[in-house]
Amino acid sequence: MENAVHKIVKGTFLLTAAGFITRILGFFYKIYLADLLGAHYLGVYQLIFPVYAICFTIYGAGIQTAISQVIAAQNGSGRKENSDWKLFCVATGIAMFLAVSLQYLIWWKAEWIALHFVMEPSLAPYLKIMTVFFPFCCLGACINGYYYGIQDARIPAITQIIEQTFRMLFVFGITMLFFQGASPEENCRIAIWGLAAGEISSCIYNVWKISCYFRKNEIKKRSPEQKIYLRGMRSLLWLSSTLTLTRLFINLLNSIESVLLPAMLRKYGYSSEMALSIYGILTGMTLAFLLFPSTITNSMAVLLVPSIAEADAGNDRNMIRKSLFLSVHYCLLLGIFCTGVFLAFGHELGTVIFHSELCGDFLVVLSWLCPFMYLGTTLTSVINGLKKTHISFLITAVSLVVKILFLIYMVPIYGIQIYLIGFLVSQLIQVLFEGIYLAFYLGRESEDSGGPDLFHGILLPVMWIIPCCMAAKSSYRWFGSCFQDKYSIIGLGLAGMICLVSYGCGLYISGCLIWKPVPHRR
């Protein structure tokens, strides 16, 4: 049990470290893109991702999670027979067939998709460029799924860094060396080719590492037991199909939301260019801030799925509870910190880094989203690890429908601010329903399994973050008198470090940095 917890902590640390590196690189890359493309073409660039998310869901996301769960479940139930290689090959073959089929479909129907689905005809050439990396992205996702299943996070972690590095080097090199002074439209094409460069380079690394791994362990030379293989294959096909269908529906709802937002803003009274600019600021700038700390929770979530699946296969409820309670505890600590920082420095972050007051306004309003966003990621992963994907699907669908209803009926009347409120309401609904379901499913904790501690998880962190943010804000004002305006980003960084260090010290002194759940007392 403790070894499994150790694997989660170690893997989370590796993925978080890689995630922070890629997020830091990506954050500066986003700043560069915002200046390179402008708010309008940043909005156009962001509009390719709803289509990409649907395609990746079909050929990669469900199969990746299914591979990790099936392999982890076999290891957890004590079945060491060598069926991994065959399962991996079959799953990858299915995924590649879907990826290549979608590649040709999107290329052939790019104009129709841009006009009728995304409702932005200028997006068609960018969609065609996007299809280039589908097979590479698919293969990389399957390989990462295998490594998550054996709970080895090193290769996926390195893959993240390679992908982001090559993406940035490609765009920086092309725009600075060969296409200086290019139009925003041309730069947008280069940015999408940069996505392809990152996916192709990371895929090459993944293929090299997985081939070395299989050769080293002589996987191909050992024949799996047919009964175990067939059982694993049935589980793989069932999980991948259900996960793909449920995630496809969820991504369709997400895509509908993304496509409708500029349309509803136009209905409110904005011009087409202004609506796309607001969409670009919200999705390309504001969410870049909000999602930056989620590197930790995303890493934890990726590793929770196979770990919970392994514990569930071994009927180890205490392990599931410990993983859940520790994950929830640290999501709350992180969410409270981020809410305080974005409330205190939201306006400054928007204006200093992205030169957008609107970004700062959005950031202050959505700062309350952080605890619920990070908790939602973790709780969804736990439910998926328990193979209750239909539950996470229903809850996520309900929360998205609430957001879309706000978008359709309220945004044309009240504008973008009501959409931000709908965003908060939908995330709160998701966390509330998932928490209720897990409490009911796991039942009463055993005496040694521990449980959530609201005093150390919520009250003390809130009490600490208030003076920490006040001290950091005062420090920032003092730094402002020392630095010129063009160096204000240095003042922001120093103020942020003061807030982080003082908050961390406060949590440590008050005993909030726990390593195991607090036992219940009778």
N, C-alpha and C positions, 0 to 999 in steps of 0.2 A: 504493500500500500504506500509506504513512504517512498519507495523507489519510483513509483508512478508519479507521485507529487513532485519528486526531484526532477523527473524527466520533463514535466510541465514547466517547472521553474527554469530549468536550464534551457529548454527549447524556446520558452517565451523570451528569455534574456537574449538568446541568439537572434531570434526574429526581430525583437524590439531594437537591438543594436543596429541590425541591418536596416530595419524600417526607419530608424532615426536618421541614419546616414542618407538613405534615399529620400526621406521627407525633407531633410535639410537641403539636399541638392535640388530636389523637386521644387522646394519653396522658392529658392533663388531663380530657378528655371521659370517658375510661374511669373515672377516679377519681370524677368526678361521678356517673356511672351506677352505680358500685358503691355509693355512699352513697344514691343515689336508689332503687335497686331492691332492695338487699340481696343476699346471696349466693344465695338461693333463686331469686329472679326474674331475677338475672343469669344463672343457669344456664338458666332457661327462655328468656331472650332469646338466649343463645348457641345454643340448639337449633334456631332457625330457619335457621341458616347451613348445616347439612348439606343441607337441602332446597334452599335458595337456590343452593348450589354446584352441585348436580346440574342445576338448571334453567339456570343461567348457562352451564354447560358445553355444554348442548344448543343454546342459541340464540346464544351469544356467544363463548366462549373459543376454540373451534377455528376459527371463521370469522375472528376477529380476527387470530390468528396466521397463518392462511393468506393473508389479504389482505397482511399485511406481508411475508411471504416471497415471494409471487408478484411483487409490485411491485418488491421489492429485487432479486430474481433477474433480472427483465427489465432493470432498470437496469445490473446487474452484467455482463450478457452483451452490453451495447452496444445493445440494442433500445430506441430512444427513441420508437417509434411510440406514438400516443396511445390506448392501450387501457385506461389506468388508470380513466377515468371510467366506462366501460361495465362493467368488471369490478367496480368498487366498487358500482355501482347494483344489479347482479344479486346480488352477495353480500349486500348490505344487505336486498334484498327477501326473499331466502330466510331470513335471520336474523330479520327482523320477522315473517314468517309463523310461524316456530317460536315466537317470543316470545309472540305473541298467542294461539296455540293452547295453550301452557303456562299462560298467564294464566287462561284459562277453565277448563282442566282442574284446576289447583290450587284455584281458587275453588270449583269444584263438588265436589271430593273432599277438601276440607280436613279434615273430621272423620275420614274414613277414614284419611288420611295420618297425622294426629296420633295416632290410636289404634293403627294396625297397623304403621306404619313407624317413627315417632319414639317410639312407646309412651309418649306424654304427652298425654292428651286435652285438657288445658287450652291446648295450643298452637294449636288450630284457628283461633280468631279472629285470632291474630297472623299465621298463614299467609295468610289472606285479605287482610290489609293489605299484606303483602309483595308480592303479585302486582301491585299498582298500578303499581310502577315498572319492571316487566319491559320494556315497549317502549322506555322512555327509556334504560334501562341498555344494551339491545341496540344502539340507534342510536349511543350514545356509544362503545361498544366497537368498532364497525365504523369509525367516524371515527378513533379513536385508532390502530386497526390501519393505516389508510391513512397516517397521519403517521409511524408507526414504519417503514413500508415506504420512505418517501422520506427516512428518517433525520432527521426534524425533530421533536425532542422538546419543543419549546416549548409547543405546544398541549396535549398530554397532561399536561405538568407543571402548567400553569395549571389544567387541568381538575381535577386532584387537589385543589388548594387550594380551588377553588370548591365542589367537592362537600363537603369536610370542613367548610368555613366555614358553608355554608348548613345543613348537618345540625346543627351545634352551635347556631347562632343560633335555629333552629326549636325545638329541645328546650329550650334555656335560656329562650327567650321564653315558650313555652307553660307550662312548669313554674313559672317565677318570677312571671309576670304574671297568668296566668289560672287555673292549677290548683295553687296553693300548698296544701300539705297533702294532696295526692291520695294514694291508696293505691298501694302498689308495683305492683299489677296495672294500674291506670290509667296509671302512669308507664311501664310496659313498652309499652303501646300507643303512647304518645306517642313513645317512643324508636324504634319501628319506623316510625312516620309520619315521623320525622326522617330515616331512611334514604331514604324516598321523596322528601322535600324536597331532599336532597343530589343524588340521581340526576337529578331533573327539572331542577334549576338548571344542573348541569354539562352536561346534554344540550342545553339551549337555547344555551349558550355554544358548544358544539361545532358545532351546526348553523349558527350564525351565521358561525363562522370558516371552515368548509369551503365554505360558499356564497360567501364573499368570495374564497377561494383559487381556486375554479373560475372565477368571473367574471373575476378578475384575469388568469388565464392563458388565458382563452378556451377552456377545455377542450372545451365542448360543440360549438364551431364546427369542430373538427378531427375528421375521421373516421379511426378506427384501421384499420390494415390487417387484413383479415378473417382471414388466416392466423395472424397474431400474436395476434389476439384469441381465436381458437378454441383455440390452444395454451395461452394463459394461462388460459382458462376451464376447460379440462380439468385443468390443474395445480391451479387453485383448488378445483374440486369434489373432486378426489382428496385434496388436503391437508386441506381442511376436514372431509371425511367421516372420514378416518382419524384426524385429531387429535381430532375430537369423540367418536368411538367409544372411542378409547383413554383419553381424559381422562374420559369418562363412566364407564368401568369403574373407573378410579382413584378418581374422586369417589364412586362407589358404595361402594368399599372404605373410603374416608375417612368416609363417612356411616355405614356400618355400625359402624365403630369408635366414632364419636361417640355413636351411639344405644346401643351395647352397654355403653359405660363406666358410665353411671348404673345400668343393669340389673345388671351384674356387681358393682358396689359394693353394690347392694341384696342380691344373693346372698351377698356376703361377710358381711353382717350390719347394714349401715347402713339407717336409715329412708329412705323415699323423699325426704323433704325434705333430709336430710343428704347423700344421694348427689348430688342436684342442686346442693347448695351446694358440694361438693367439685369437681364438674364445672365450676361457674361460677368457682371460685377458680383452677382449673388453666387453663381456656381463656380466661377473661375477665381474669385478673390476671397469672398467671405467664407465659403466652405473650405477653402484651402487652409485658413486659420483654424476653423473648428475641427477639421479632420486631422490636423497635424498631430495632436496628442493621442489620437486614436490608434497610432502605431502600436502602442502597448496593448490596448484591448483587442485589436485585430490579431496581433501575434498570439495573444492568449487564446482567442476564440478559435484560431486555426488548429492549435494543439489540443484544445479541449475536446474537439469532436472525436478524434481517434482515442484519446485517453478515456473519455466517458464511455465510448463504445466498448473499449477493452474491459473497463470496470463493470459495465452492465452485463457483458458476456460472462464474466466471472461472478455475477450476482453480488458484487461488492458495493452495497449501498452506502456504507460509511465513506468509502473513497469518493463516491459521487458527491456526497454532501460536503465533504471537506473541500473538494475542488470548487464546488459551487459557492460556498460561503467565502472562501478566500478571494475568489474572483470578484464577487459582488463587493466585498470590502474594499479592495483596491480600486475598483471602478468608481466607487463613491469618493474615495480620497482624491483620485485624479479629476473627477468631474467637478467637485467642489473647488479645487484649486483653479481649474480652467474657467469656471464661472466667475470667480472673483477677479482673475486677471483680465478677462474680456470685458467685464463691467467697468473695471478701473481704467483700462488702457485701450478699449475698443476704438474710440475715436482717433486716438494717436496712431494706433496700428494701421488703420485704414488710410489716414492722410499721409503718414510718413513713408510707409512701405509701398502702397499702391497709388498714392496721390489721389485718393477718392474719398470724399466725405461720406458719400452714400454707402460705401463699403464699411466705414466706421459705424454708421447708424445701424446697418444690418447686424453688425457684429455685437453691438450692445444688446439689441433686442434678442438675438439668438443665443446669447451667452447662457441663458437658463436652460438651453437644450443639452448642454454638455453631459450632466450626470445621466440623463435619460438615454441619450444617444449611446454612451459607452456601456451602460447597463444592458440596453437592448441587444447590442452585439453579443455580449457574453451569454445572456439568458437564451437567446436564439440558438447559439452554438451548443449549449447544454441540452436543450430539447432535441436538436438534431442528432447529437451524440447518443441520446436514448432511443433513437430511431422513431421518434414521434414527429416526423417531418410534417405530417398533415396538421398537427396542432400549431407549429410555428407558421405554417402557411396560412392557416385561417386567421391567426392573430395579426400577422403582418398585412394580410389582405384587408382586414377591417380597418387598421390604422391608415393604410394608404387610401382607402375609399373615403375616409373622413377628410384627409388632406385634399383629395380631388374635389369633394363636395364644396369645401371652402373655396377652392380655385374656381370652380364653375359658377357658383351662385353668389359669392361674396366679393371676389377680386374685381369683376366688372363694375361693381358699385363703389367699393371702398379702396381699391388699389392694392399695392404691394404689401402694405403693412398688415392687412388682414390675412394675407397668405402666410406671413411669418408667424402669426398667432396660430393659424391652422397647423403649421409645421410643429409647433410646440405641443398642441393638443393631441395630434396624432401619435407623436412619440411617447407622450405620457400614457396614452391608452395602450400602446404596445407593451410597455414595461409593466403596467398594472396587470394586464391579463396574463402575461407570461409568468410574473411572480406568483399570482394566484394559482395558476396551473401547477407550477413546480412545487409549491407548498402542499397542494393537495396530492400530487403524485408521489412525492417522497414521504409524506406522512410525518408522524412525530419522530424526532431525532432520537437515536439511542443515546445513552448517557454520556458516552465518550466521543460522540461525533461532533459536538459543538454546535454553534449556530451563529447567526448574525448578531452583532453587538451594536445597537443603534447609538449608544453613548460614544463609543470609540470610532464608529463608522460615519456618524453624521454630526452630532452635537459638538464634540471637541474640534473636529476639522473646521466647522463653520466658525467657531469661536477663535480659532487660530488664523484663518484666512483674512478676517476683517482687519486686524492690526497689521498683518503682513502687507496687505495691499495698500493700506494707508501709509506705511513707512516707505514702500516702494514708490508711491505717487509723490511723496514729498522729496524723495531722492531724485526722481525724474525732473522735478521742477528745479532742484538745485543743479543737476547736470545741465539743464537747459541754459542756465546762466553761465555755465563754463564752456559749452560747445556752441559753435555756430549752427544755424538751421540745417545746413547740409550734413552735419555730423550728428543730427538728432537721433538717428538710428542707433548710434553707439550708446546714447543715454537710455534709449528704450531697452537695449540689451542688458545694460548694467542694472537698470531698475528691475528687469525681469529676473536676473540672477539673484538679486537681493531678496525678492519675494519668494523665489523657489527655495533658496537656502534657509531662510528664516522659517518658512512653512515646514520644510523637511525636518529641521531641528525641533520645531514645536511638536510635530507628530512623534518624533523619536522620544522626546522627554516625557510626553504624556502617555506613552505606551500604545499609540495608535498603529505603529508599524509591527503588527503581529505576524507570526510565521505559522501559526496554527489556530484554528477556531477556538474560542473560549468555551470550555465545557459548561453545559447547563447544570444548574444546582437544583436539587429537589426542594 
